[in-house]
Amino acid sequence: MAESERLARIEEMLGGLLKKMDEHVVDGAKWREEQRNLLFGKDGGPGLVVRLDRLEQDSARARWVTRAVIGAVISLVVAALAGAHL
């Protein structure tokens, strides 16, 4: 094989490799954008960060309401028992 043929083959192989690298770079940028949209939302919609924050707030609110109801029930039971003994 002549030296010019070898160089032509190497250039062809390098061209193919560069093309594949360019495709992966574009795919990587697209993937990063999709992940950013997933986490932080797209077009004003909520992302996972906002949704998780809302779930945590709902959980805290439900925990507070449950404790308030339990406290009210205990107070009513104590008041009823105190009234029954008078």
Secondary structure, 3 states (H helix, E strand, C coil): CCHHHHHHHHHHHHHHHHHHHHHHHHHHHHHHHHHHHHHHCCCCCCCHHHHHHHHHHHHHHHHHHHHHHHHHHHHHHHHHHHHHHC
